[in-house]
Amino acid sequence: MDLGLRNRVALVTASSRGIGLGIARVLAQEGARVIINARHDDELAKARETITKESGAEVLAVKADLTVKDDVNRLVKESMDTFGNIDILVFNAGPPKPGTFSQLNEDDWEYATRLLLLSAVWLTRRIVDNMVSRGWGRLIYVTSLTLRQQVPNLVLSNTVRLSLAGLVKSLAIEYGPHGITANGIMQGYIATERINQLAQEEARTRGISVDEVIKAWSREIPTGRYGKPEEVGYLVAFLAGDKAAYINGSMILIDGGYVKCVS
Ligand SMILES: NC(=O)c1ccc[n+]([C@@H]2O[C@H](COP(=O)([O-])OP(=O)(O)OC[C@H]3O[C@@H](n4cnc5c(N)ncnc54)[C@H](OP(=O)(O)O)[C@@H]3O)[C@@H](O)[C@H]2O)c1
């Protein structure tokens, strides 16, 4: 199936490793030109090289911190200056600080709000008018299964990310008539550095080995394993393409069956 991604321009934020990198790799393999972003140059350069080598795609790497508005401005400007347009925005963010309500302070809440919500708003505001003028666009927001099943140690994710579901619905209603779709991804356990860090913390707290934590978490997943970053990429690639024109305003779980309730 040709998804129609050849020569589309895709900005994938927070993408030097993990889920963001998995998404950028798949989009590039499907023929898109991609912009990747993160805060550290070295890893960003490595990611750019990986994508270019395996797909031959044009890749722009922009160092920018999503929590800093000036950085977001520069990220969009450099992308537009290089490629002229952005057809696809894949908003992914770095992980928020883990912790319960009593463990976190007000600075943590403000930072998480900039990281998980405001940066999505800033990016969308700077990109969507250009999509409207061309009558085509894809807005895809990577969130978490915490929108469906809250995780005790992730109160920031449980709370702040929920607003992305409201943003997705609102954008879908407002921009659907302009050929633009807005959708969200709620991924479960995906094998990345972030999930290893969470497993290490859980192992420390419970006084068991990391291996035991990983086995226990995997037992909760009907498919019996973590997902791979590229498996999230395949879903994003479909949503980003022409064939997904009728999928709008949806929040889609990709979790191996982890979440057991219907809605
Ligand atoms: N892995 C999972 O199982 C899972 C499940 C549900 C939800 N999530 C969420 O999905 C997102 C991606 O997770 P992941 O597992 O792929 O994480 P990861 O492996 O730690 O990768 C995070 C990426 O985000 C970049 N980043 C972090 N903070 C940033 C910032 N302020 N500005 C720009 N880039 C930033 C990192 O690069 P730099 O450090 O160089 O900036 C890196 O490229 C996170 O929000 C995470 O909480 C993950």
The ligand as an ORCA input file, in Angstrom:
! r2SCAN-3c Opt
* xyz 0 1
  N       8.554      4.270     26.439
  C       7.352      4.048     26.908
  O       7.006      2.913     27.249
  C       6.361      5.176     27.033
  C       5.039      4.859     27.374
  C       4.095      5.870     27.462
  C       4.485      7.180     27.241
  N       5.784      7.458     26.925
  C       6.123      8.855     26.648
  O       6.517      8.964     25.295
  C       7.490     10.006     25.144
  C       8.756      9.435     24.510
  O       9.243      8.419     25.358
  P      10.574      7.582     25.072
  O      10.416      6.333     25.821
  O      10.863      7.527     23.622
  O      11.662      8.525     25.795
  P      13.272      8.567     25.618
  O      13.771      7.280     25.075
  O      13.798      9.070     26.917
  O      13.467      9.680     24.463
  C      13.075     10.996     24.726
  C      13.468     11.892     23.545
  O      12.978     13.212     23.833
  C      14.070     14.160     23.766
  N      13.739     15.222     24.727
  C      13.603     15.123     26.066
  N      13.269     16.314     26.596
  C      13.198     17.197     25.558
  C      12.921     18.584     25.463
  N      12.632     19.320     26.545
  N      12.957     19.166     24.234
  C      13.249     18.433     23.112
  N      13.518     17.121     23.149
  C      13.497     16.504     24.371
  C      15.290     13.320     24.141
  O      16.507     13.917     23.690
  P      17.336     14.956     24.636
  O      17.411     14.332     26.003
  O      18.648     15.121     23.946
  O      16.540     16.219     24.631
  C      14.978     12.042     23.362
  O      15.260     12.211     21.994
  C       7.721     10.545     26.565
  O       6.888     11.660     26.778
  C       7.292      9.389     27.445
  O       6.918      9.820     28.736
  C       6.715      6.487     26.807
*
